[in-house]
Amino acid sequence: MARFHFGQLRAIPEALLAASVAFDMAWIRQISNEEATGTLKKIFDDALRRAGRVWNIVRLTSLNPQNTRAHLGLYRSVMHQDSSLSPRMRETLAVVVSRANACHY
């Protein structure tokens, strides 16, 4: 298996990172903490305990709490389960991909 080194991040062409096109952001109705009930309230309460806030990325799926739960499960699986990639590498890759996609998440 090929090994990745953090120094390789410099190999990402600035043109690729700069080529991001600005798009108008879509508007998606999001459920507030006060509106949340049932499963969604539990998800939001868990987020508040864990992070002190409910991040917008979580709110984006708030109209369908089952999707919110599935999204968070996927995130936890990718970022926190056993992997050949270290936690630092996973976070670094997430930042690089977000940057390449002009996404501040």
Secondary structure as UniProt FT lines:
FT   HELIX           6..11
FT   HELIX           14..18
FT   TURN            33..35
FT   HELIX           38..51
FT   HELIX           56..59
FT   TURN            60..63
FT   HELIX           65..80
FT   HELIX           87..100
FT   TURN            101..102
//
